[in-house]
Amino acid sequence: MVNLIQMIVAQAATTAFEVIMQKKTLDLIESSEKEWNENFRYFVSGYYEGIAIRYL
C-alpha cells in the first residue's frame, strides 16, 4: 500500500515538473520569437533607411 502511494506521488511530481518545464519552454520560445521579430524589423528598417540616405 505504501509503495502504491509512493508511486502515485512520484508520478504526480514528475508530471507536474514536466508540465512546468513545458510551459517555461513555450514561454521562452514565445519571448525569443517576439524579440527576434522586433530586432529583425529594426534591422531591415535601418538597412533600407541607410540605402535611401546613401542614394539621396
C-alpha positions in Angstrom: 0.0 0.0 0.0 2.8 2.4 0.9 4.6 1.6 -2.3 1.5 2.4 -4.3 1.1 5.8 -2.6 4.8 6.5 -3.2 4.5 5.6 -6.9 1.4 7.8 -7.3 3.1 10.7 -5.6 6.3 10.3 -7.6 4.3 10.1 -10.8 2.3 13.2 -9.9 5.5 15.1 -9.1 7.1 14.0 -12.3 4.1 15.0 -14.3 3.9 18.4 -12.6 7.6 19.0 -13.3 7.2 18.1 -17.0 4.2 20.4 -17.3 6.0 23.3 -15.7 9.1 22.8 -17.8 7.0 22.6 -21.0 5.2 25.9 -20.0 8.6 27.6 -19.3 10.0 26.3 -22.6 7.0 27.6 -24.6 7.2 31.0 -22.8 10.9 31.2 -23.6 10.3 30.4 -27.3 7.5 32.9 -27.5 9.5 35.7 -25.9 12.6 34.9 -28.0 10.5 34.8 -31.1 8.9 38.2 -30.3 12.4 39.7 -29.5 13.8 38.3 -32.8 11.0 39.7 -34.8 11.5 43.2 -33.3 15.2 43.1 -33.8 14.7 41.9 -37.4 12.2 44.7 -38.1 14.7 47.3 -36.7 17.5 45.8 -38.8 15.5 45.8 -42.0 14.1 49.3 -41.5 17.6 50.5 -40.6 19.1 48.8 -43.7 16.6 50.4 -46.1 16.9 53.7 -44.3 20.7 53.5 -44.9 20.2 52.8 -48.6 17.7 55.7 -49.0 20.2 58.1 -47.3 23.1 56.9 -49.5 21.2 57.5 -52.7 19.6 60.8 -51.9 
